[in-house]
Amino acid sequence: MSPKPKCRGRHIPQRTCVGCREVQGKRTLIRIVRGPEGVAIDRSGKAPGRGAYIHADQDCWAAAMKGSLEGALKVKMSEKEQKKLEQVMKNIFDEQNG
């Protein structure tokens, strides 16, 4: 009789932050999606469309907005979409800080 295989832990999907290029668990990052309605934050993590991931950190966000986010989503964001994302991220930073 052969020994039982060792039980592995649950698989945690890994994603790369487009701001700092650090790899972490999918649930620790915020997903930005380019979908049928344009670029938006995907709170469920399941919205259809091309996605990119960013830490909820101002440095990562600033680096991503310089162009790596557009590259990851393969789209040129309009100024309106950029302002909308910046406002949502500002709200997230405010929630974290107090």
N, C-alpha and C positions, 0 to 999 in steps of 0.2 A: 504494500500500500504506500503510495507516495504522500509526502507531507502536504498539508494545506498551504496554498500560496498566502503570503502575508497580505493582510488587508490594507489597502492604501487609503489615505485620507481623501476627502471629497476634493474634486478638481476645482480650482479657482481660476476662472479665465483671467488672463493677463492682457493689459493694454498699455500703450505708450503715450505719455503726455506729449502733445505737440509743442508745448512751451519749453519744457526742460529736457525732453527725451528720456525721462525716467520711466521704467516699467514697473507697474503696480497692479493690484487687483482691480478688475473692472468696476466694482462697486465703490471704490474710493475716489474715482474720477467722475467728472461731469461730462456727459456726452452732448456734443453739438452735432446736429444733423442737417444735411441738405436734402430737403424733401420736396414734395410737390408744391408746398406753400412757401418755399424759400428756406433760408437758414434760420434755425431756431434751436433752443435748448430742449433736449429730449429728457424729460424727468423720469419717464418709465424705462428708458434704455432699450425700448423695443420698437420705436417708430421706424417706418420704412424710409429708406434713403441712405445715402452715404454718410457715415459718421466719423467723428474725430473726438478725442478725449483730452481733457485739460484738468489739471489740479485746481482746486478752489483756492488758489494762491495768486496774489496780485502780480508777482514777478513772472509766473508762468503765463498768466493772462496777457500781460504786456508783451511778452515774447511771441505769443501765439498771434496776437493782433497785428504784429509787424509783417505778417505774410505767411507764416507756417500753417496757420489755420486754413487760409484760402488754398494753399497748396494741398493740404490733406483732403479738403473737401472738393478739390478740383473745380473751383468756382471763383469768380470775382464778385465779392460781396458789395452790395450797394451801400451808400452812406447810411441809409435808413436802417438796413439790417445791422450794420456795425453799431450804430447808436442803440438799437434795441438790445443787442447782446451786452453792450457795455452797461446799460441800465440794469439788466437782470443780474449781471455779475456784481454790480455795485450793491444791489439788494442782498445778495448772498454774503458778501464781505461784511455788510452792516449787521446781518443776523449772527455771523460768527463772532463779531467783536462786541456784541452787547445787546 
